[in-house]
Amino acid sequence: MNISVEEYKANLKGYQITDCVVRKKDIFYLVLKEMYDTEKDAPSEFKLIKRVVPYFMNDPVGKRWGHATLKNFDHLCGGASLFPTEQFVGVDMSGSVYALGSGDRGVEDKLVRWYEGGPKRGGIDRLKTIDGYVYASGGARTVLRRDGKNNWHGFTKDIPDNDEAAQGFEDIDGFNENDIYCVGGKGDVWHYDGRIWKQLAFPSNMYLWSVCCAGDGYVYIGAQEGNVFKGKGDEWKRIHKAHMTLPIKDMVWHQGKVWCTSDYGLWEIENDKLTDSTAPAEVRACAGNLSVGDGVMLIAGLFGAAFHDGKEWQMLVDTQKIGRQL
């Protein structure tokens, strides 16, 4: 495990992991939110303190971990910016922005709503890195690209939101900046070819939650109850039928296969078959969120975090194990 009791107490104790980000093969970030007494009424998400916890693998013990504390942030999602500056970028549902890395840290200008002249229509739900830039997707078919500090390009005006399916984009991914897919709502799938956005024919009106533009050239979509579709353009097929309680939250491509996770498990897709992951039990216990970058895959959730470096798994944080040492 790559964290000491002292590092855990200083940076993670009293918080739970809600997202994870790979910036480089040796620089990761965990997004945390404050824990609360579940026997009492739950406070609003806005009132729960958030933390962004960077991990620098090659730094000495005592300097590997750190944290930035954020107040008045709603549901916070994280992403990795490689251009124009290499850093963590976090955006909450209300459009508040925080950046950390490459000598810069701080809250940036809040994203303005469409009717106020800004780039977004709805709340931000997901960040993804496409061709090195952070893209955001969200409610009412919102799509943005971060071109720099306080500089977001809005694609939202090019995507209509006046039909029943336009409940919002839950996820976004792309093979490159001219081949991007967004999914959400009831079978609502859109494609961007670098010039125009087009709604694609999709064979189901299931709610869609996640998307992965995979290394095999296909697009994988996680639908309600754990159903999985595969295809591209207007050609799709369901490759996995399921009735799980939770949908697949994250889907990524790593080591020649698609990896999928929710709070309930970790799965792998090969040859159009979804199976339980063969990762070690302590790794599977970290299910919840996935991030890939620079040849590394990071998994993180309620019970800790681990990463696969292309050869083997390594534990970053095992909350159950370290809890017994506190």
N, C-alpha and C positions, 0 to 999 in steps of 0.2 A: 504493500500500500504506500502510495507516494505522498502521504501527509502525516505529520506528527500530531500527537495530542494537542500540543501547544498551538500548532498552525490551525488545527480544526477549531479549537476554542476561540481563537482570535478572529476567525473569518466566517465559519459556518454554523457554529453552535447557536441554536434558537431559530434557525431558518430551514426552509425546505427548498430543494432544487425544483425549478419550474421550466428551465430551458438550458441548452448548452450550445456552445459555438466553438468550432475549430477555426482558428486564424491561420496558423501554420502547424507543421507536424510537431512542434515543440511549444506552442503557445495556445492555450485553451481558455475559455471563459465559461463560468457557470452563472446562471441567473437565479436568484433566490428571492423568496418572500418570507416575511416574518411569520413564525408559527403563532397560534393563539389557542386558548383553552377551548376545546371542542365541546365542553359541557356547558359553555355559555353561548349566548347569541353571537353569531359570526359577525365580525366587523366588516365594513365595506372594504372592497379590494383597494380602493383609493387610500384608505387609512393605514393599510398594512405596509410597513417599511420594506423596501426592496434593496437588494444588494447585487452588484456585479463583482464577481470574484475571478480575477485573472490567475492563471497558473503558468509559470515560466519554468519549463522542465529543466533547463540547463543552469538555472541559478542555484546557488548553494542553499542548503536547508536553513530555514529562517527567513529567506528572501524569495522563495519560490511562489508563495501565496500572498495575496493582498485582497483588499476589497474597497469598493466605493459604495457609500450608503445613499440611497435615493428616497426622498419623501415626496408624497403627493403624486405618485405614479400609479396608474391603473394597471391592468393586466399587461405585463411587460414581456415583449419578445425580443430575441437577440439575433444579430447577424454579423457577418464578417465582411468588412470593406477591405479590398486590396488596392483599389484605385478610387480617388486620386491619392488617398492616404491609407496606409495599412493600420486598421484599428477595429475595435468592437464598436458596433452601432446598435443601440437599443431604442425601440419605439413602443410606446404603450397605446392602448386602445383609443385613448382620447387624442393622440397625436403628439404627446410630449416626447422629446428626443434627447438621448444621452449618448455621448461618444467618449471612448477611452482607448488610448494607445498612441504610440509614436510621438510621445511628448505632449500629447493633448488630452485633456479630460474636462468634461463639463456639460451642462445642459445647454442645448441649442434652441433655436427658435421653434416654437410649436407649429405643427402643420395646421394650416388654415383650411376650414371647410370650403366646399365648392361655392356655396351661396355668398361667401364672404370674399370671393376672388382667389381662393386657394386651390390646391391640387387634389384634395380628397373629398369624397362624398360621405363615406362611412368610417367606422372605426377600423384601425389597423389590426389585423389578425396574424400576419405571418411575414417574416423577412427571409429572403433567399439571396445567395450570391450567384450572379450570372455574369460571366465574362469579367469577373473581378469587381463588379459594382453591386451594391445592395439594392434589391428590389423589394417593394412592399405591396401586399395585397390586403384587401379588406372589404368592408360592407359596401353595398350598393355598387358592386363591381369597380371598386377603387384599385388602381394600379399606379405605382410611383417608382421612380428610380432616383437614387441619391447621387448627384453629380459632384458633391462637395459639401463642405460645411454650410449649413443653412441654404442649401441649393438642391431642391428636389424637382425633377421633371415629372409632370403629371400626364399620364396617358388616359386618365379618367374621362376626359371630354370626348374621346374617340370611341367610347364604349357606351351604348345606350343602357338605361336602367328602367325602362318604362314597361316591362313585361313581368309576368308572374314569377318567372325563374330568377329574376335579378335580385336575389336575396343577399348576394355578396360572394366574394371570392374567399374561400377558406385557405387556399394555398396557391402557390405559384412556383414554377420551375422552368428551366430553359436549357436547351442544348448550347445555345449562344444567344447573343442579343437580337438576332434575327429569326429566332425559332423558339418562341416562348408559349407556354401553356398555363392557363388559369382555370381553376375548378371551384365549384361551390354550388349552393342552392340545390334545386331538384334537377340533376342531370345537366347542369349549366357548365359547359366547357367552351373555352375560347382560345383562339390561336392568334399569335402576332408574328408576321413574316418580315418585320422590319419596316413595313409601310402601313399596313392596315390590320385592324383587329377583325376577326371573323368568328361568329358563333358556329360551333361544329355540331353535326348530327351525332347524337349519343343515344344508345339503345336502351336507356333506363331513365326513369325520373326519380331514382334514389337520391338521397342527399349525399353530396360528395364532400370529402374532408381533406384529402391529401393527394399529392401528385409527385411523380418522380420521372424526369427525363433521363433515361438510363443509358448506360454505356453500350448496350446492344442495339441502340437506335430506336427503341420503342418507348412509349409513354405508359406508365403504370398509374392507375387511379384507385385510391382507397375510398370506398363508398360506405354507406351506413351498414352497421352490424358486421363489419369486417369483410364485406364483399370486395373483390378486387377485379378491375378491368384492365385490359392491355390493348394497345393499338396506337394509332396516330392518324391525324387528319380526320376523315369521316368514317374510318373503319375501326371498329372496336368489338371486343368479345370479352365475356366474363370468364375469367380463368379460375376464380375461387368463389364458391358460394358458402356463406356463413351466417350465423345468427348470434354473434357475440354481443355482449352488453355495450361495449364501447367500440367506436370505429377506430381504424388505424390512424394514429396522429401524425406520425412521421414515416416517410419512405425515402431511402437513399440508395445509391449504387456504390458498392464497395467490393473489391476483390472478385469481380466477375459475376455478381449476383445482386438482387434487390433485397434490402433489409427493411423490415417493417416493425413498428413498435406502437404500443399504447401503454397505459398504466398497468395493463393486465398481462403483458408478455412481449416476447421478441421472436420474430419469425423471419424466415428466409424464403425467397422465391427463386427457383431454378427450374428450367424446362417447363414453365407455366404451372408449377406445383408449389403451393405454399405449405411449408412444414414448420414445426417448432424448431427454433434455433438449437444448434448443437454447442453453443457457447457454454462455458462453465456456469454452474448454478449461481455463483456470486455475481457474475456479469449479468445474467438474465434477471437477477433481482433488481438491477439498476434500470429496468425498463421504464419508458416514459417519453424520452426525447432522444433524437439522433441528429448528428451533424457530421459532415464529411468535408475534408479539405487536405490538400498536399499529401495525399496517399494515406491519410489517417481517418478512422471513424471513431467518434466519441458517442457514448451512450450515458445518459444521466436521468435520474428520477428520485423518487422519495427515499430509496435505500442506498443511494450513493452514485458513483460515477466510475466508468472504466473506459479504456480505449484500446483499439486494435491498430497496431502500427504497420500492418501489412503482412506480419509474420505471426504475431502472438498477441494475446490479451494481457493487459496490465491493469490492475486496480488503481484508481486514483483515490477514491474515498469509499469506505465501507462503513455506513453510519451505524449499523448494528454492532459490528466488531469494535469500532472506536467508542461507541456508547458504553460498552462494558468496561472501558478503561478510564472513563471520566469520573 
